[in-house]
Amino acid sequence: MPPINANVTEPVLLILLSLAAQPRHGYAILKDVEQMSQGRIRLSTGTLYGALRRMLEDDWIQRYQEENTSRGRQGYRLTARGRRLLEQEVARMKELTRLAGLRFAQKEG
Amino acid sequence: MVSIYRSLLKLYPEAHRLVFAEEMLGVFLDAQGEVEQRKVPERIVFYLREIAGLMLGAARERIRELHASNSKIGGIMDRRSACRFPRFAIVMMTIVFLIVVELIAKGEGLSHYLFRMYTVGGQHVAGAPEHWDLGKSLRQWPSHYGLLSGVLVVFLLAWAAGVLSWAVAYRLRRTGAQRLEQFPIWPSSR
């Protein structure tokens, strides 16, 4: 399968990671991103929904109506394409980390 | 603050508001409920971040709407601007142009007819309305104003009619939300 050609920013990567474990609604994504980045990335609602809109359009995530909620919240979950992109990005980062380790070892040696 | 948030949401394009505005407000209220327990500086930072996020987000969505593609494949030919001049208006301009030319030709014929009614051998007939010189004006056109200015007037009339048609077509166009509903990822009924 050909790799997905996409420019994934850190907030988008964190949103994808947040949805990797389970579907979440908007506020839960905000909190999870903040927690994962240890408070370094705090998304505003404007930034979050801009990112979610783009991800919906690119078919990385799906939107669905959450049941048993007073406000009729919308939930978000990863699509197969989104999961593939996340795996691709994580693999890329692993490779980058491995290369960085090699380069540091060369310098130290 | 909620009223300010609602006002800023109006900066977003209609399509985005229809799909996300209610949900964004809900998330903002949740976040606000939590941040109200914190210290004042943290609250100020939260509100500033929200305001900046909304303004930048709205600007991004507006720009995106102007350059949005209707097709996932994309490409220059598929790109549609929100202010695209419709082909319908060009057709209307041509039709109106032809109608105006035809009307001028008829008007000129009418002016000749009226002129003959009130003149005998080039002399004005007693009792004929002297103040009414529409026939004379029409008869003299285009020689009185010149061919170039005549064509210019007709062109401007057709252009104005075309712009009017475009405004009607733009008003009746399918909204962004209706276009978005083509995609299965958007809710079909909201």
HADDOCK unambig.tbl for C-alpha pairs under 7 A between the chains (distance, minus, plus):
assign (segid A and resid 26 and name CA) (segid B and resid 27 and name CA) 6.29 0.50 0.50
assign (segid A and resid 27 and name CA) (segid B and resid 27 and name CA) 5.20 0.50 0.50
assign (segid A and resid 44 and name CA) (segid B and resid 49 and name CA) 6.12 0.50 0.50
assign (segid A and resid 44 and name CA) (segid B and resid 50 and name CA) 5.16 0.50 0.50
assign (segid A and resid 44 and name CA) (segid B and resid 53 and name CA) 5.58 0.50 0.50
assign (segid A and resid 45 and name CA) (segid B and resid 24 and name CA) 6.16 0.50 0.50
assign (segid A and resid 45 and name CA) (segid B and resid 28 and name CA) 6.53 0.50 0.50
assign (segid A and resid 45 and name CA) (segid B and resid 50 and name CA) 6.58 0.50 0.50
assign (segid A and resid 45 and name CA) (segid B and resid 53 and name CA) 6.91 0.50 0.50
assign (segid A and resid 46 and name CA) (segid B and resid 50 and name CA) 6.95 0.50 0.50
assign (segid A and resid 46 and name CA) (segid B and resid 53 and name CA) 4.72 0.50 0.50
assign (segid A and resid 46 and name CA) (segid B and resid 54 and name CA) 4.48 0.50 0.50
assign (segid A and resid 46 and name CA) (segid B and resid 57 and name CA) 5.26 0.50 0.50
assign (segid A and resid 47 and name CA) (segid B and resid 53 and name CA) 5.59 0.50 0.50
assign (segid A and resid 47 and name CA) (segid B and resid 57 and name CA) 6.08 0.50 0.50
assign (segid A and resid 50 and name CA) (segid B and resid 57 and name CA) 6.18 0.50 0.50
assign (segid A and resid 56 and name CA) (segid B and resid 185 and name CA) 6.53 0.50 0.50
assign (segid A and resid 62 and name CA) (segid B and resid 185 and name CA) 6.20 0.50 0.50
assign (segid A and resid 63 and name CA) (segid B and resid 185 and name CA) 6.75 0.50 0.50
assign (segid A and resid 73 and name CA) (segid B and resid 23 and name CA) 6.98 0.50 0.50
